[in-house]
Amino acid sequence: MSQWRSCRPYCNDDVVFIDVIGLFPDSDVGSLTPMRLPRCKRNRLFDAAIACLAVVVVLWAIGLLDHLLEKPFSEFRWPPYIDVRLEVALELNGSSPMHLYENDWAYFRAKTLPHCEEDNSESISTRNFILIAVKSAAQNFANRAAIRSTWGAVKRQSGYSLRTIFLVGDLHSEHKNKMGDVLVREADQYGDLLIGDYIDAYRNNTLKFLSAVQLSFSYCSTAENTVPFALLVDDDYFVSIRSLVAEVKRHRSTQRIYMGWRFDSGPFRLRFHKHRVSLDAYPFDRFPPYISAGAVLISRAAIREFYYGIQHVRLFNYDDIYTGIVAYLLAMPPLHNPQMRFWPSAITKQDLSHLICAHGFTSKQLIDFYDIIVKQGLN
């Protein structure tokens, strides 16, 4: 019996011939008609496959595939999946929690704390004190200097005492090798720096929020010294101290105040972007409502609930989202205040009568702007 050979295709312009010699050894080969496959059909199939692959890649890159796999927010749960309100209520009443801590405050210690100003001790015990904690990048020396010489220099306003301090992480070792321990020298010089025991990086902003809550809860290292009000603000903000005090006067420190520019948004899934949130990190289609981390006003009651609640809520890279998650689990609604502006915009003379804070100032812009409002008597 003859040995069969495999089919051998070969091309000739717009048709494909299949060599069938040997495929039918007992047949008259000359009587067989060559098999023909139109090249155009093959090309269309190939082009369609490439187009489908391109579409999939684009959908993957823009995060649409992730959006299709998201869970509805109605199913929101957050590790370690316990009743955070119950745990906080127990600790507020002096009882022990039912579960072990997810985040133990004993492991969150600052390398350097701001100096304690004794003249504020009486105000702290009442409602007439506001702590302003400025979240600052370690290398933003000019921003801190500008704040110290402008709105951060105000110590008293309309019967209230104020203290402005700065929250920074530690410098990377390569920066220390070049610059020395400049943060420690700055802390020694001004006494207003909290240096966290973590590297100063964008993804560590949640740790700065924890530092702010920890300092506000036990100001001057005394648990009974939870400040009446705290404003957590970024170092590129202008703050109107007069308007801030006017806003604080409208509230009691026993109220649950978590206030600022409110967002109701979902995860950013676009790949290769610094704000992308993966499905593994956050699987739901919406975030809990939250206040922009640029400027957040919180009361003593909120500070204490946040302090105890943080111990039972797993951390998340984005500080404003994490704060919103904790607030949601505590059933603490974020209060929108349009006078705590998030979007940079022009500020008119009329705005200054009620504007609390505004975003987007360089150090020079802040100094120049503050000089103008001082000359016009609007500070």
N, C-alpha and C positions, 0 to 999 in steps of 0.2 A: 504494500500500500504506500502510495506516495506520501512524503512528509509535507504537511501543510505549512505554509508560511503566513506570517502576519500581514494584514492589509497595510499598504504603504501609500499615504496620501501625498499628492504633489499638486502644485498650483500652476495654473496657466491663466493669467489675466483675471477674468471675473468668474471663473468656475473652478471647482476643486475636483480632480479626478482621483478615484480610488483604484489602486492597482489590485486586481483580484486574481491575478495569475497565481495558481497554486491553491487557491481557496476551493476551487472545484476541479480537482485533478482529472476526473473522468469526463469532463464536459468539453465541448468545443469552445475553446476560449474566444475564438474569433466571432462566435455568435452572441457573446455577452455584450451588453451595453454598459459603458462606464457610468458609475454612480456620480451624480452631480449635486453639489450643495452650493447654493448661491452665496457668494462672498458678502453681498450686502446684508443678508440675514445674519451672518456671523458677526459682522461689524456692528449691526444694531444691537445685538445681544451684549456685545462687549461694551459698547457705549452706555447702554442702559445700566450695566453693572457698575461702571465707573461713576455714573451720575448718582446712583443710589448710594454708593460708598461716600461720595462727596457730601450728599445731603446728611447722611448719618454723622459724618465728621463735623459738619457745621452745627448740627443740632447738639452734638456732644460739647463742642467748644463754647456755644452760647448758653449751655446749661439747661436747655429745654428737656433733654432726656432726664435730668435730675428732677426737674419740676414734675414730670409725669410720674415719678416714683415717690413723690412726697406724701406724707401722711397728712390728713386734715388736722387743723389745729384743735378741733373738738376732741381729738385723742391725746392732747398734750399731757405728758408726764415728764418728770425730770428726776434723775437719780439723786439720792438713793431711794426715791419713790416712797417717801413717808409723809405723814401729816405734819408739815412744817409749822402750821399755825398752832397745833397742839403742843409741839415741842417748845415753841417760843412762849406760849402761855404758861407752861410749867416753869420755865426759867424766870420769867418776869415775876412770878409768884414765889420765887425762892426755892422751888422744888428741883429735883434732879431730872434731866431729860430721860426719855424712855429708850433712846437709841444712842449708839456711839457717834461721836462727831465725824462728819465728812471732812471738815476743815477745823482743826484745833488751833485756837488763837495762840496757844503756847508756842507754836512753830512760826508765827508771823511776828517777828521782832524787828524793829527799826535799828539800823546801825547808829543813827544819830537822831535825837529828838530836838524840837525847838525848845529854847529856853522858856521856862515858865515865868510869866509876868504876874507877880503877886498882886498888883493893883487891880487885876481883873477878877480876883477870887470872889469878891462880893457880888459882882455883876453876874458871874456864872451861876451862882446859886439862885438867882432870880431869873427873870426872862429878858433882862436888858443886856444881853451879850450876844454877839454874832462872831463866830469863827469863820474866816474866809480861808479855805484851803485851795491853793493854786496848784493844779497839776501841771508840772513843768518838765520839759525834756532837759536832761542833765546838762547838755551843752548850750542851752538857751540862757546864757549869762546876761545878755543884753535885755531880754524880755523881763527877767526878774529885776534887773536894775531899773528899768522903766517903770514897772509897777511900784517898786519901793519909793520912787520919787513922785508918783502921781496918786492914784486913788488908794494904793496900798499904804500910803503914809497917814491916812485919816484914822485917828484912834478913837475919836468921840464924835457922835452926831445925834442931835435931838434926843439926848438922854440915854443913848446906847453907847456901850463900849465895843470896840471892834479890834480884832487881831487878825493880821494877814500872815500866813505861813506858806511855805512852798514844799510840795511833795516831789521828790526826784528818786530815781533808781541810781544804782552805782554805775560808774563809768566802766567801759570795757578795759581790759588789762592793757591793750595797745594804746588807748588814750591816756591811761595813767602813766604809762612809760614815757609818753611825750610831754604830758602836762603836769605830772605829779598829782598829788591828792588835792586837787583844787577845790573839790566840793567840801572837804573837811575844813579847809581854810575859810571858805565862804560861810560855812555853818558857824565857825568860831567867830568870824567877824560880825555877822548880823544876828545870829541866834534865832533865825527864823526858818531853818531848813530841817526837813525830815528826810533823811537818806534811808531808803528802804534796803533791806538785805536781799536785793535782786538786781539783775542787770537792767539798766534803763533801755527799754525797747518797746516798740508799739504794742506788741502782743502781751506785754506785761502791765498794760494800763489797768487791767482788772486788779492787779496787786496794789496799784496806787489807790484805787477805790477802797480796797480793804484797809490800807494804811490810813486813809481819811476817816473811815468809820471807826477804826480802832482809836485814833487820836481823839475824835469827837466824843466817843463813848466815855473815855477816861482821861479827859484833858488834865494835864499836869499830873498824870499817873494816879489819879484818884477816881475810883469807880463811881463815887457819888457825884463826880463833876462832869456828868454828861452835859454838853453845852446846850443852851436853849434852842439855838438855831445855828446851822452851818450852811455856808454857800461853797459848793465844790465847783471850781471854775478852771478853765484852761488858761494858759499864759498868753494867749493872743486875744484876750477879751478886754474890753473897757467895761468897768463897773461904776455905775452911779450910786455912790454910797447913800446919798439923800433918798433916792427912789427905793433902794434896797431896804433901808430902815422903815420907810413909809409902808412898804409891802409887809414887812415883818410885824409891824404894829397892828395889822389887820387880823393877825392870827395869835393863837395861844400855843405855847410850846407843848401842851398836852394833846393838841390835835395831831393827826397823822398827816403831816405835810410832806409830800414828795412832788416837787413842782419844777417846771421849766418848760422847754419847748418839746411838746409831746409828738411822738411818731407812732403811727400804726402801719407797719410795713412787714415785708416778708424777706426771706434770706436772699442774698445776692449769690447766684449760682454761676455767673460767668467765670470760666476757667482762666487761669493765668492772670488773675487780678488779685491785688492784695486783700481785698475785702470779701473774696469768695468764701462761702460757707459750704462745706461738703455735707452730704447726706449723713455720713457717719457722725459728724460733729453736731448736726442739728437736722433731724429728719422731717420736721413739720413745715407746712406751707406758709405759716405766719409766725411772727414773733409775738409774744405778749406786748401790749402797749408799753412804751418806755419813754423816758425823758432823755434827750440828747445829753451825752456826758460832758458837753462843753460848758454847761452851767446848770447846776442842780441845787435847789433850795430844799433842805430837809429840817424837820423839827426834832426836838428831843425825843418825842414819842416814836417817830420814825427811825431815828438813829438807834434807839434801843432795840426796836424790832429787827432792824437790819443786822445789828450786831449779833443777836442770838440766832437769827434766821440763816445768816451766812454759814454758821457752823454745820448746817444740815442741808446745804444746797451745793451740788458739785459746781466747780468753777467753769467759766466759759471765757474764751479769749477776748471777746469784746465787752468792755466794761459797762457800756450803757445797756446792752442786751442782757447782760448778767444781772444788773440792777433791776431791770424790768422783770426778769424771771423770778427773782427773790420777791419783789413786790407782788407779783401775780400769785405766787404761792402763799403770800401773807394776806391776800385779798385787799391790798393797799392800792387804791386807784391813782394813777399818775395824773397830776393836775396841770393842764396846759395854761401857760402864761405867755401871751404874745409879746409882752414887754421884756422877755428874756430871749432876745433874738438869736436864732441860729444862723440864718442866711445873712451874709454880709450885705449891707445896704447903706445908702446915704442917710445921715442923721441930721435932721433939721433942728432949729431952735425950739420948735414946738414939741418935737420928740423928747427933748431932754426933761420936760416937766414930768414925764411918766416912765421913760425908758429905764429899765433896771440894768441891763447889760447888753452888749453887742459884740459880735464876733468878727474876726478878720483883721486885727491890727498888728502891724509890725511894731518894734520898739520905738522907732522914730515917729511913726504915725500916732502912737499912743501919747507920746510926750507932746507933740505938736497940737493934737486935738485937746489934750487936757489944758495946755496953756491957753487955748482959745476960750474954753468954757470958764476957766478961772478969771480971765480978764473980763468976761461978760457977767460974772457973778452967778453962773449957773451950776456951780459945783455944790 
